[in-house]
């Protein structure tokens, strides 16, 4: 049976991951300061992205995300393990992205991945200290017609 503290911790961690998705999908990069520790290790290389700390990740996202016409980060099926003031999680992410084509047509890129996260409680709040993506699939659906 889960303790009330572990239930609370899990809910706070799930909310943290939703806040990550919201920050990225709304291009509010500074909100990531409330999601990650400043020295977090963030590895997006499995899906062709950058590897670095929070500052490098914010710069990468600010440069890359405006190239997509639309996108959503949909997260689910988190397996969270809490151990005092640290935790780990494996979370599924489905990330459809609308890609502009050179001919003016749009294509839909479907990205499926898992986030492997390590968390720490810092000053009473959970933060991600390490995020590594694991690729499941990447599919580009060409536009019709």
C-alpha positions in Angstrom: 0.0 0.0 0.0 1.3 3.5 -0.9 1.8 6.0 1.8 0.1 9.4 1.5 3.6 10.9 1.0 4.4 8.6 -1.9 1.0 9.3 -3.5 1.7 13.0 -3.1 5.2 12.6 -4.5 3.9 10.7 -7.5 1.2 13.3 -8.3 3.8 16.1 -8.0 6.2 14.3 -10.4 3.3 13.6 -12.9 2.4 17.3 -12.7 6.1 18.2 -13.3 6.1 16.2 -16.5 2.9 17.9 -17.7 4.5 21.3 -17.0 7.4 20.3 -19.1 5.1 19.5 -22.0 3.2 22.7 -21.5 6.4 24.8 -21.5 7.7 23.2 -24.7 4.3 23.3 -26.5 3.8 27.0 -25.7 7.4 28.0 -26.3 7.8 29.3 -22.7 11.4 28.2 -22.3 11.9 29.9 -18.9 9.2 27.7 -17.4 11.7 24.9 -17.8 13.7 26.5 -15.0 10.9 25.2 -12.7 11.0 21.7 -14.2 14.8 20.9 -14.4 17.7 21.6 -12.1 20.2 24.1 -13.6 22.8 21.3 -13.9 20.4 18.7 -15.3 21.7 16.4 -18.0 19.2 16.3 -20.9 19.7 13.9 -23.8 17.5 14.2 -26.9 19.9 12.4 -29.2 17.8 9.3 -29.7 15.4 11.4 -31.7 18.1 13.5 -33.4 18.3 16.3 -30.9 20.9 17.9 -28.7 22.6 16.7 -25.5 23.4 19.2 -22.7 22.5 21.0 -19.6 19.4 23.2 -19.1 20.8 26.3 -20.7 21.9 24.4 -23.8 18.5 22.6 -24.0 16.6 25.9 -23.8 18.7 27.3 -26.6 18.2 24.2 -28.7 14.5 24.2 -28.3 14.2 27.9 -29.0 16.0 27.3 -32.3 14.3 24.1 -33.4 10.7 24.2 -32.3 9.7 27.3 -34.4 10.4 25.2 -37.5 7.4 23.1 -36.8 3.9 24.4 -37.7 2.1 22.5 -34.8 2.9 19.9 -32.2 1.7 18.3 -29.0 3.6 16.4 -26.4 1.2 13.7 -25.1 2.6 11.8 -22.1 1.2 8.7 -20.4 1.8 5.4 -18.8 4.4 6.6 -16.3 6.1 4.1 -14.1 7.4 6.1 -11.1 9.6 4.8 -8.3 10.1 7.1 -5.3 12.9 6.6 -2.9 12.9 9.4 -0.3 14.0 12.6 -2.0 14.9 11.0 -5.3 12.8 9.2 -7.9 13.0 7.6 -11.3 10.4 7.3 -14.0 9.8 5.9 -17.5 7.1 7.8 -19.3 5.6 7.2 -22.8 5.4 10.3 -25.1 3.5 10.6 -28.4 4.6 13.7 -30.2 2.8 14.5 -33.5 4.5 17.4 -35.3 3.3 19.3 -38.5 6.3 19.8 -40.8 6.3 22.3 -43.7 7.4 21.0 -47.0 9.5 22.8 -49.6 6.5 22.7 -52.0 4.2 24.4 -49.5 2.5 21.1 -48.5 2.5 19.9 -44.9 3.5 16.5 -43.6 2.8 14.9 -40.3 5.7 13.6 -38.4 4.8 11.1 -35.6 7.3 10.7 -32.9 7.0 7.9 -30.3 9.4 7.8 -27.4 10.0 7.1 -23.8 11.4 9.6 -21.3 13.8 8.0 -18.8 13.9 10.6 -15.9 15.7 10.9 -12.6 14.2 13.4 -10.1 15.4 15.1 -6.9 13.4 17.0 -4.3 15.1 20.4 -4.2 13.9 22.9 -1.6 10.7 20.9 -1.2 9.9 20.7 -4.9 10.6 17.9 -7.4 12.9 18.7 -10.3 14.2 16.6 -13.2 18.0 16.1 -12.8 18.4 13.8 -15.8 16.3 13.1 -18.9 17.2 10.6 -21.6 14.9 9.9 -24.5 14.5 6.3 -25.9 13.2 6.1 -29.4 10.3 3.9 -30.3 9.3 5.2 -33.7 9.6 8.1 -36.1 7.2 8.2 -39.1 6.7 10.9 -41.6 3.3 10.8 -43.3 3.4 12.7 -46.6 0.6 15.1 -47.4 -2.2 13.9 -49.6 -2.7 15.2 -53.1 
